[in-house]
Amino acid sequence: MTKTTVRANSDIALVKYWGKKDKVLRLPANGSLSMVLDSLHSTTTVEFLETLDKDQITIDGMVEEGEAGRVVKQLDRVRALAREQGLSAKNLFARVVSQNNFPKSTGLSSSGSGFAALTIAATKALGLELSQKELSILARQGSGTACRCVCGGFVEWLDGDSSESSYSESFADVDQLPIRDLVAIVSEDKKIMSSTEGHDLAQSSPFFAARQERMKTKLVQAKNSILSKDFVALGELAEAEALEFHSILLTSSPTILLFYPGTVEVMQAVRQLRREGVPAYFTINTGFNVHVLTLPQYEMQVREVLEVLSSVKKIISSGVGEQPAYLEEHLF
């Protein structure tokens, strides 16, 4: 058994998934497309020890039962796979320590980077050698977004109709389109509703079916915009997609209203920037903090506008990120 530490980046979905075909396997109702972020990451150390009588899990210096329960279930999947391959006769327990360098549970995909890092570290710690596709399938069962975060650059999640066909793969590397993402943090509050709970309400929206009919076309358009380096086309699509996505949340039963006053202030500021000729576009996950996308030559101008907004507490600037990496320095 080898103590293993992995750092995995979060991502921002440019075309989002909402709703699930299978809740247990976390098969999404539709495919999605994202950009991995180089400045937002989770670092996780895993070690399996014969001396433990249960899994010990610490996330950002604390133990939360809900989070710990999901981590234990993912460790169980890894242990079962190791037994299948004859690598571990004993059901060893693990010590897991994970740290995020950005606020978790605020709609910034901390579960994605966290479960990607956990899955890669845990499999390696037990001696499993999995392909990126296999890691993506396994990570997806812990957190849907995690299946994208095992990749780097620009990533597409294929929805699939089975566990084996629902996985992510990179379709463009970090140099394809030099997008800058300025994450405007308007609050570090924990979301009042988890994404897992929200997914269960997706089909209660009267507009859900209409959205699903357009998703495949939207994915093709987004992918083509990235491959042709057309930032404006991508930005327009990503912003419209974010608003359409939140319209499903707003019309679910019960309704899901995640925007804060600061969320709207940032959105309005971005639209004013465009009126002044600056190519900037917003997108928002299941939360209240806003991702503002622009090009490198406009980053400082966009940042200066965001920094003076009363609702913006801080800004995290990010570019396109690489796939997860093993680290030699451990957390314990």
N, C-alpha and C positions, 0 to 999 in steps of 0.2 A: 504494500500500500504506500502511495506517495502523496505527501502533502502538495497540493496544487493550487496555484493562484491564477485567476484569469480576470482580465479587464475587458468588459464589453461595452460598446457605445449604445446609447439610446438612439431613437430615430424619430422622424416626423413623417407621418403618413400624408402624402400629397393627394392620393385617392384612398379613401378610408373604407374600412369594412365595418358593418354594423349588423348585428343579428347572427345567429348560428344555426347551421344545419344539424349539428350534433353538439350538445352541451358538454358531454363527457369527454369527447375527443377534441373539443374546441375546433370543429370544422366551421369555417366562416360561411355566411350566406353569400358572400361575394369575394372576389379577389381584391387585392389592394396593392398599392405601390408607394414606396417610401424612400427617403433619403437618410442615410445613417449620419449621425452628428458627431463630430470629433471632440467636442468640448463637454458633452454630457455623458458621464459613464458610471458604471457600477464595477467595483472591484470585489471579488469574492475568493476567499480561501476555504478549501475543503480538505479535511483529513479524516479518514476512517480509522477508528481505533478499537482494539479489542477490549480496552478498559472501560468503555462507556456502556451504560445500561439503557440509554435513550439518546436520540439526537439532541444536540445542543446548538441552538440557532440564535445568533445575534445580528441584528440589522441596524446600522447606524447607532450602535451602542446600546440598543434596547432589544427586548424580546416582546413581540406582540403576538398573541395567540393565533389570531386570524392569519397573519403572514406566516408564522411558524408552521401552521397546519398545512398550508400550500407547499411550503418547502419540504416538509416531511413526505408528502405524497409524491413529490418529484424525486426525492431520494429513493423512495420505494420503487419507483419505475426504473431507476438506474440500477438498484440492487437486483431487481428481478431480471434485468437484461444481463447483468454480470453472471448471475446464476445460470441462465440459459446458455451462456457461452463457456461455462465451466471455470470462470475466473475467480469466483468467490463461493466457497462452500458454506461459509458462515454468513449470517445476516448482520453484518457489522453496522454499528451506528457511527454517525459522523459528527464532527464539530464543524460548524459553518459560521464564518464571520464575513459579513458583507457591508460595504460602505458605498454610499452614493455621494457624488460631488455636486448634486443639485437636489432641490426639494422633492421628496417623494410623495406620492398620492395626491399630486396637484394637477394631473393631466399631462405630465411630461414623459410618460412611458417608462417610469422607473421599473415597473414590473417586467417590461420587455428586456431592458439591459440586465436587470437583476437575474431573471431566470435564464437568459442566454449565458451569462457568466457562470451561474450555478450548474447548469447542465454540462457545459464543457469541462468545468473543473471537476465535477463529481465523476463523470465518465473516465476522465484521465486518471483521477486518483485511484480508481478501481482497476485500471489497466485496460479499459475498453478503447479500441481504436475505431472510431466512427467517421464516416464521410461527412461532409458538410450537409448533404441532403439528409442523412440519418440524424445528425444533430438537430437540424431544423425541425424534423418530424417529432423528435423527442422533446425539444424545447417548447414546441407548440402546445403540448399537453399540460405544461405548467402555466404558460401564459401565451395567448395567441400572438401578441406582438413579438414575443421572444423568438419566434421562428424567423422573423425578419432580421432580428438583431444578431443572429449568428453569422450574418453576411456583412459585406462592406460595400461602400459606394451607393449606387442606386439599385433598389431591390424590388422584385415583384414576388408577391405571395400568391401562388396558384391555389385557388380554393379547393378544388378536387372534391370527389364524392366518397373518398375513403381516407383512412389515416395515411396510407402509403402515397397517395396522390396529392396530399395537401402539404406543401412545403414551399420554402422561399429560395430564390436564387438571384444572384447579382446579374444585372444585364448591362451595366455600365460602371466603369471604375471611377475613382475619386477625381480624376482629371477631366472627366467628360464635360461637365458644366460647373464652373466655379461659383456655385451659389453660396451666399452668406446668409446665415439665419441668425437674426437678432431676437433672442427670446426675451420678451418683455414680461418680467415677473411683477404682477399686480397684487399677488397674495401668495403666502406659503401655507394657507389654510389647507387642511385635509378635505378632499372632496366629500360632499354630503352623500353621494351615491357612487359606489364602485362601478367600473366599466362592466364587470361581470353581471351585476344587477341590471344595469341599463340594457345590455344585450337581450335580456329576457323580455324586455318591453318593446323591442323594435317593431315587431309585427302588429302591435296595437295601433301604430300610426296609420291613418288612412292613406298616407302617401308612400308607405314603404314599398308596396308592389311597383308603383310607378318608378321609384328610384332604382329598383333592381333591374328593370327593363333597360336602363341606360348604362349600367355599370361596365359591361364589356366594351362598349364603344368608348366610354370615358377612359378606361385603362389603356386602350390602344392609342388614343389621342395624347395622353400624358407621356406614355413611353416614347412615342414618335417625337414629341416636343423636346424631350431630353436628348434623344439620339441625334436630332437635327440642331441641337444647341439653341433652340428658340425659347429663351427665358420668358419673354413676354407672353407667349402662348401658354407656357406652363404656369406662369403666375396667375393669369386670368382664370385658367381652369382650376387651379388649386384653391383660389379664393372663393370662386363660385361653388366648388365642391364642399368647402367648409361650411358655407351658409346653408347649402342643401342638406348636409349631414345634420346640422343643428336643427333644421326644420323638422326632421324626423323626431329628434329628442323633444322638441317643443310641442309636438302633436301626439306624443305617446300618451298612454293612460296607465298610471298618472303621468303628468307632464314632467319633463326634466329640464329645468332652467339652470344652467351652469354659469352664465355670464355674470360678471360683476360690473358695476359702473365703470371701473377701470378698463375692463375688457372692451367695452364699447368706445371708451375714450381713445384707446390705442387704434381700434379699427377705423375710427373717423380720422385720426391723424394720418394713417397710412393712405387713406383715400385722398386727403388733402395733398399729400406729397405727390401723388400721381397727377393731380390737377396742375401741379407746378412742374411737371415733366420728369419726375423721379420714378424710375421703375421699381416699385415696392408693392408687395402683396402680402396679405395676412392669411394664416391658416391656424385653426384651433382644434386641438383634440378634445377628448371628453373632460374638459376642465375650463378654467377661466384665464389662464396665462396664454399669451399670444406669441406665435412665431411670425416674425416679419422677415420675408424673403426679399433679397435684393442682390445686386452684383457688387463685386469688390470695390469698384471705383465710386460707388454711391454709399458704401457702408458708413463712413464717418458722418455724412450728411443726414442719413436716416437716424443714426445713433444720437446726434445732437438734438433732433426733434423729439425723439422718444425720451431722452434724459430729462427734459424740462416738463414733461407731463406730471402732474401732481400725483397721479395714481401709480406710476411706475416706481417700484422699490429698487430694482436693479435690472441690469441687462446682461445676459449671457450670450456672448458672440461665438458663433460656431460655423465651421465649414463642413465639407463632406468628409465623413469618417471612414476609417478602415475597418476590416473585420476584427473580431476579438483577438487578443494577444495573451500569451502566457507571460507571467511576471516572475522574476527570481526572488523578489522581496515579498514575504508573506505578511498577512495581517495578524498572525499569532505564531 
